[in-house]
C-alpha cells in the first residue's frame, strides 16, 4: 500500500512513510474527542445511559486498538526482519533444556501469531531438531504473550499489569515446556511430522531499508486483516458488557467470594477463539466491573492459549494423548496464575 501510494503521487518513499507516521499520531490524538462527538452530538445519545456508554466505548476502543495494532506490529516486523526464522531454529536446537525453553518463550513474545498460526512454526521447530518441550514453550507463548498483547495491556491498564502479565505468561510457557520436555512424549507426535522438511531461506541476501519497510507493512496488513473481525467482535462484546451488564452479576460470577471463579472463567474461555487483541477489550470492561485481576487474566490466557479451534488444528500434528497432556499442563499453569494474582493483588 505504501509503495502504491508513493508511485501514484510521485513522492519520495520516505516522505510517504513519515507522512503515514504523522497521520497515525494525529488519529491517536483525535480519537477520544471524536468518539464522544459522534456518540453524544452526532448520534444524540445521552452520556451515562447504557446505550450511550456502550456506543461511545465502541467508537473509542475500535480505532484505538487498530491504531495500536498497526503501529506496533509494523515496528516489530521491521525489527524481526533482521533475524531469520532459520537462524532462530538453529539457535534453539543447539541449546540446553532450560536456556532453549526460555529462549523459545522469548521468541514467542515477538511473534504476533494466534495459536492456530503458530502451528506451522511448531512443525518447523520439530523438523529442525528442536526438543519437544522447547517447541511447546513457543506454542504457548506466541498467542498468549506477544507484543500485541503487551502493548495493548500497557496502553489500556498501564505498565504494571502489562509487565505482570508478561511475567506470568512466560512462567506458564516455560513451565509447560519444561514439564512436557521431561516427560519424553515425542512418540505421541504424529509420525509424518518427523519427515517434514522445512524450506530453507535464501542466504546472503540483505534487504534494503525500503524493502524492510515494505515487507513489514505487507505483514502488518495481513495480520490486521486476519484479526480485524475478532477485534470488532471483541470490542462489541466489551461495549455491551460495559453498557448493559450489571456490575453485581460480573462480581458474583468471578469475584473473590467465589472460590471456583478462576476455573469457571477458564472453562468459559476454552470454547472461544480469539487473539489478545480481541480479548483485551473484554477484559478491560470486566476489570472495570469489579472482576479481580487474576480471574480476568486467567480468562484471557484460556481464550488465547486453550481454544478449541487450536486443539482441532494441533490434532493434525499431535496424537490425542499428547494433546490432553498439553491442555492439562497449560490449564494448571493458568489456574496457578489466576489464583496467585488474586491473592497478591487482593
N, C-alpha and C positions, 0 to 999 in steps of 0.2 A: 504493500500500500504506500509506504513512504517513497519507494522508488518510482512508482507510477505517478504520484503527486509531483515529485521533483521533475519528471520528464514532461508532464503536461504544462506546468507553469514555468519550466525552464529556469529553475532556481538551483543554486549550488546545493548539493546533497546535505551538507552540514547545516546550511541555513534552514532547510526544511526540518531537520532534526531539532535544532534549537527552537524553532517556531512551535513544534509539537510539544516540547517541554514547557514552553511559556503558556500554551493553551491549557496544558494539564494543570499548571499551578492556578491559573485563573478559574478554571472549572472547580477546583478544590475549594477555593476561597468563596465562590458564589453559591456553592451547593446548598448550604444551610438556609441562608435567607431566601433563595429561590424556591426551595421546597415549602417553606412557610407561606410565601406569597401565593404559590399555586394552590395550596390546600385551603388557606383561610381567606384569601382575597379573590382569586380567580374562580375557585370552585364554591366559595361561600360557606365552607364548613366552619363549625364553631370549635375553637380550641377548648380542650378539656372534656369534650364529648368522645364516646368510644369511636365513632366513625371518623371524626376529625383527627384524633390522635393516631388512629390506625393508618389513615391516608398520609398524614404528614410523616409518620415513621417510614412508610414505604418509599415515598418520594425522596426522602433524605438518605436512607440507607442504601438503596439500589445504586445511585450514582457513586456514592462513597465507596462501596465495596468494589464496583467495577473500576473506579479510578485507582484504588489500591492494587487490585489485581494487575491492571495494565502496567502501572509504573514498576512495581516490584518484580513481576515476572520478567519484564524486559531487561531490567538491570541484572538480575541473576542469570538470565540466559546469556547475556554478554560475558559475564564473568565465567560461566560454565564453558564457554567456547574455548577457553584456554586449557581445558583438561579433557582429554578424550575418554570415552567410556572404556575403550580397550585398555588404556593405562590404568584406569581405576580397577578393572577386573584383575589385571596382573598384580597390582599392588595388594589387593585384598587376598588373592590366592597365596601370596608369599608371607603372610603374617601368621602369628600365633592365634590361639582361640580368643583370648581377651582383647588384644590390640585389634585383631581383624573384626571382631564383633562390634567394638566401639567405633572403628573406622567406617564400617558398613552403615551403622546407625547414623553417624555423622553425614555420610553421603546421602542418606535418605532425607536429611533436613534440607539439602539444597536441590532436591528433585521434586518439582511440584506435580507429582503423579497422584491420581486417585488409586485406590487399591487395585482396581482391575487393570489400569495402565501399567502398573509396576510388575505384572506377571511376566511380560517378555524379558525384562531385565533379570528377573529371577531365574528364568531359564538360561540366559546368557551367563550368569554367575555360576550356576551349577556346571554348565558345559566347560567353563574355563577352569574348573578345579577348585572353585571357592568352597570351603566347607559349608555343609548344610545349615548349621546354626548361624553362621555369618550371613548367609543369604536371607534367612528369616528375619534377622535383625533389620536388614534393609527393607524387607517386605512390610514390616510393622511400622518402621519409622517414616517411610516415604509418604504414605497418605496421612499419617497421624501428626507428624511433626515436620512440616516443610515450611519454607519461607513464607508461603502464602498465609498459612495458619498463624505464624508468629507475628507477621506484620499486621494482620487484621486484629489479632488479640491485643497487640501493642497499641494500635490506633483506637480501639474501642474501650479497652479496660486499663491501659497503662502498662508500664514495663514490668511491674511486679508480677501480675498474673501471667503475662506472656513468658517471662523467664521461668516462672514456677511450672507452667505447662510444658515448656521445653524440657526442663529437667525431669519432670515426671514421665513424659513421653519417651525420652531417651532411656530412662531407667527401665520402663516396660519393654522397650525394643531390645535393649542389651540383655536384660534378664531372660526374656523369651528366647533370644538367640543362644545364650549360654546353656539354658536348660535343654533345649532341643538338640544342641550340639553334643551335650554329654550323653544323651540317650542313644545315640548311634542309630538313627532312623532312616539312613539312606536307602535301605531296602524297601521302604514304603513310598519312594518316589517312583512314578510311572517309568517303566523301562525305556521308553522312547526318548525321554528327556536326556538320558546319558549319551544318546547318539546324535543329538542336535549339534550342529557346528555353527557357531556364530560367525557371521561375516566380518572380516577384518576391515578396518578403516584404511583409507589411503594414507600412507605415511609420507612425511616430508613436505606436506603442503600446509603453508601458513596462510590463513585467510587475512585479507586486508581489513583495516578498521571499518571501512564501509560495508564489507561483506559480513563482518561480525554483527553490525547493527541491523543489516537487512535480515540476516538469519534469525537474530533474536526477535525482531518484530514479527517475522513469519511464525516463529514458535509461540509468541505471545498471542497472536490472533487465533491460532489453533487451540491453545489452552482455554482462552476466554470463550471461544465458540463452543467448546465441549462443555464447559461448566456453566455457561450462561443460563440454560433452563433451570438448573439446580439452584443457582443463585436467586433467580426470580422466585422460584417456589419457596425456597427457604426464607427469604425476606417477606414474602406474602404471608407465610405461616406465622413468622415472627410478628408481623404487623397485626394480624388477627388476635394473636395472644396478647400483644401489647394493649390493644384497644378493648377487647371484649372478654378475655378470660379473667375471672376474679382472682385476686391475689391469694385469698384463702384457699382456693382449690389447688393452686400450684404448691403452696406450702404444705397442705395436707398430704399430698402425694409424695413430695420429695424433701420435706423438711426434716430437720434433725430429730424431731419427735418420732419419726417413723424409722425404726431400726432396719427395715428392709428397703429403704428408699433407694439406695445405690444399686442393688441388684435388680430392682424393678425398673429403674431407668435404663440400666444396661440392657435388660431384656426388651424394653421398648425401642431401643436404638438399633438392635440387630436386624429387624425386618427392613429398616430404611436403607437407602443407598444415596449417599451424598458425600461430597468432599468437605473440607474445612470451610471453604468459602460459603457454602450453603448452610452449614450447621451453625457457624458462629453467630449470625443474626438471631437465630432462635435462642441460643444460649444467652445472648445479650439480654433478651427480654425475660427469660426465665430467672436470671440473676436479679433483674430489676423487680421482679415479682416476689423475690424473697427466697429463691432456691439457693441452698448452700453451694459454695464454690466447688466442693468436692463432688457433689451429686451432679452438678452441671458439667464438670469436666469428664466424669465417668460416662455420661450420656454422649458427649461429643466424641470421646475415644471409641465408644462402641459403634457409633454410626460410621466413623471413618475407617476403622480397622477390623470390624467384625460384621460387616454387612453380608446378607445372604447372597446378593449378586457376586460378591468377591469369592465366596465359597464355591459358587457354581463354576466360575472360571478356574479357580485353583484346582477344582476336581479334575481338570484336564491334565494336570501335572502331578497331583498328589493322590495317593491311594487313600481310601476313607479313613483308615486308622490314623495316618499322619495328619489328615485334615482335622480330626477330632482332637488330637493332641495339641495341634496349633491353636485351635479355638479355646481349649481349656486353659492352656498356659497364658495366652494373651488376656482372656477374661479374668483369670486370677490376678494378673498384674493390674488390670484396670480397677478391680474391686479394691485392691490394696491402696491404690492411688486415691480412689474416691473417698474411702473411709479415712485415710490419712489426712487428706486436705480438709475434710470436715472437722477432724479433731484439731488440726493445727490452726485453722482459721475460724474456729467457733467463736 
